[in-house]
């Protein structure tokens, strides 16, 4: 039986639903560090991230796995707030799928409306990177599934990696859960040979199909799950970048 391609234009939107509860001792604010020292407030440190991720359709059984490369920066904002990061470039390649795509298309992932931003939070003792709940620039948005190149003008094609949806649906994160789309916690690592990484776990990476949009896609019943690890280093000197309280 042919598996149903499960994905379309995907706003990865996080439901920020953490209640602020008074405690006797307030938890420390997580910040970004470089080579053992806290990054000065307001300084944007260019970063490169890479790793493998898999998206699994919990109802359909459809699955896509890709290599990922990400460019952006980390920053500790002026005023002492939690560390933030931005993804300004995103690419995937060598994707494998367990479903069939229409002729002329292929399984793949393409970014939309960069940059994507997120902020560090501490959840149950783990530092996570919590994506913004916004639609448009700032909120994570991807085309995933069966894609084909976009050519708005034959003489000026869109940048490589840009794709248009050929088959799939629309999904959001957090429509029915407060679990964040976020790594399982920042793993510190030791340096360029053993870099720190973020890991998607059972409490993160849930996508839910959006209610029908103007094109008629989506019915709110299909959920997807992200798994995988994303490693992190400074771009200019392969600095050891990590998050810590």
C-alpha positions in Angstrom: 0.0 0.0 0.0 1.3 3.5 -0.9 1.8 5.6 2.2 0.2 9.0 2.2 2.8 11.9 2.1 2.0 13.6 5.3 3.5 17.1 5.1 3.1 20.4 3.4 3.8 24.0 4.3 4.6 23.6 8.0 4.5 26.5 10.4 6.4 25.0 13.4 4.7 27.1 16.0 5.2 26.5 19.7 2.5 26.9 22.3 4.2 28.9 25.0 2.2 27.7 28.0 4.6 27.6 30.9 3.0 29.1 34.0 5.1 31.4 36.1 5.0 29.9 39.6 6.7 31.7 42.6 9.5 29.6 44.1 11.8 30.0 47.1 14.9 30.3 44.9 14.5 31.5 41.4 16.2 29.4 38.7 19.2 30.9 37.0 18.7 32.3 33.5 20.3 30.2 30.8 22.9 32.0 28.6 25.2 31.1 25.7 28.9 30.5 26.3 31.9 30.4 24.0 35.1 28.6 24.9 34.2 28.5 28.6 33.2 32.2 28.9 29.8 33.8 28.8 29.2 35.6 25.6 29.1 39.4 26.2 25.6 40.9 26.2 24.6 42.1 22.7 27.4 40.3 20.8 26.1 38.1 18.0 28.3 35.1 17.5 27.9 33.4 14.1 27.3 29.7 14.4 27.0 26.6 12.2 24.7 23.7 13.2 24.4 20.3 11.6 22.9 16.9 12.2 20.3 14.4 11.1 16.6 14.6 11.8 13.6 12.4 11.0 9.9 13.3 10.8 7.5 10.4 11.4 3.7 10.5 10.7 2.1 8.9 13.8 -1.1 8.0 12.0 0.1 7.5 8.4 3.4 5.8 9.1 5.1 8.1 6.5 8.6 9.1 7.3 11.4 11.4 5.9 15.0 11.6 7.2 17.4 14.3 6.0 20.9 15.7 6.6 20.7 19.3 7.8 23.0 22.3 7.8 22.0 25.5 9.6 23.6 28.9 9.7 22.8 31.8 12.1 23.9 33.3 15.4 23.5 33.1 19.2 23.4 36.1 21.5 22.9 37.0 25.1 20.6 40.1 24.9 21.5 43.4 26.6 19.8 43.5 30.0 20.6 40.0 31.1 17.7 38.0 29.5 17.9 34.4 28.4 20.1 33.6 25.5 18.5 33.8 22.0 19.4 32.4 18.6 18.4 33.0 15.0 18.5 30.7 12.0 19.3 32.7 8.9 20.1 29.8 6.5 18.8 26.3 6.4 19.5 23.4 4.0 18.8 19.7 3.7 20.0 17.0 1.4 20.2 13.3 0.9 16.7 12.8 2.2 15.2 9.3 2.3 11.4 8.6 2.4 9.2 5.6 2.8 6.4 6.9 0.6 6.0 7.7 -3.1 6.1 11.2 -4.6 4.5 12.3 -7.9 6.6 12.3 -11.0 8.9 15.3 -11.2 9.0 15.8 -7.4 11.1 14.3 -4.6 11.0 14.0 -0.9 12.7 17.1 0.7 12.6 20.0 3.1 12.9 23.7 2.2 12.9 26.8 4.5 10.3 29.6 4.4 10.3 33.1 5.9 13.7 33.2 7.5 15.0 34.1 10.0 13.6 31.8 12.6 14.2 32.8 16.2 14.1 31.0 19.6 15.1 31.6 23.2 16.6 29.5 25.9 14.3 28.3 28.7 14.8 25.8 31.6 12.1 23.1 31.7 12.3 20.4 34.4 16.0 21.1 34.9 16.8 20.9 31.2 17.8 23.8 29.0 15.7 23.9 25.9 15.6 26.3 22.9 12.0 27.4 22.6 10.8 28.5 19.2 8.7 31.7 18.8 4.9 31.3 18.4 4.5 33.6 15.4 3.5 33.2 11.8 5.9 34.8 9.4 9.5 35.9 9.9 10.6 34.8 13.3 8.5 31.6 13.5 9.9 28.4 12.1 8.2 27.6 8.8 9.2 24.8 6.4 8.0 23.0 3.2 8.3 19.3 3.9 7.1 16.3 1.9 7.0 16.0 -1.9 8.6 19.2 -3.3 9.7 20.6 -6.7 11.8 23.6 -7.6 10.0 27.0 -7.9 10.7 29.0 -11.1 9.0 32.3 -10.8 11.0 33.5 -13.9 12.8 31.1 -16.2 15.7 33.6 -16.4 15.9 34.1 -12.6 15.1 30.8 -10.8 14.7 30.9 -7.0 17.7 30.0 -4.9 18.7 26.2 -4.7 16.7 24.4 -2.1 13.6 26.5 -2.4 10.7 24.3 -3.1 6.9 24.3 -3.7 4.6 21.8 -2.2 3.2 19.1 -4.6 1.5 16.9 -2.1 0.9 17.1 1.7 -0.9 19.0 4.4 -0.3 21.9 6.8 0.9 21.3 10.4 1.5 23.4 13.5 3.2 22.7 16.8 1.3 23.0 20.1 -2.3 23.2 18.8 -3.3 20.6 21.5 -0.3 20.4 23.8 2.0 22.6 25.8 5.1 20.6 25.0 7.5 22.8 23.2 9.2 22.2 19.9 12.6 22.3 21.4 15.7 20.2 22.0 15.8 17.8 24.9 18.4 20.0 26.5 21.7 21.6 25.6 24.4 19.0 25.9 27.6 20.9 26.7 30.2 18.9 24.8 33.9 19.5 25.2 35.1 21.3 22.1 35.3 21.2 18.3 36.0 17.4 18.2 33.1 16.7 20.6 30.7 19.6 20.1 27.7 20.4 22.2 24.3 19.4 20.7 20.6 19.8 21.1 18.4 16.6 21.0 14.8 16.3 20.1 13.1 14.0 22.7 9.6 12.8 23.7 8.7 16.2 25.1 9.6 18.1 21.9 9.1 18.0 18.2 5.4 17.3 18.0 3.6 18.7 14.9 -0.2 18.7 14.5 -2.2 19.1 11.3 -3.7 22.6 11.0 -7.3 23.2 10.4 -8.2 23.5 6.7 -6.7 26.6 5.0 -7.9 28.4 1.9 -6.5 25.6 -0.3 -8.5 23.0 1.7 -5.5 21.1 3.1 -5.5 20.0 6.7 -8.1 18.6 9.1 -6.5 18.7 12.5 -6.2 14.9 12.9 -2.7 14.0 11.8 0.4 14.4 14.0 4.1 14.2 13.2 7.1 13.6 15.4 10.6 15.1 15.0 13.6 13.2 16.4 17.3 13.7 16.0 20.4 15.6 17.1 21.7 19.0 16.0 25.4 19.8 16.8 26.6 23.4 17.3 29.9 25.2 16.9 31.0 28.8 16.3 31.3 29.5 12.6 34.5 31.7 12.4 36.9 29.6 14.6 34.9 26.4 15.3 34.5 27.7 18.9 32.9 25.5 21.5 29.4 27.0 21.9 27.0 25.8 24.5 24.1 26.8 26.8 24.4 26.9 30.5 22.8 28.5 33.6 
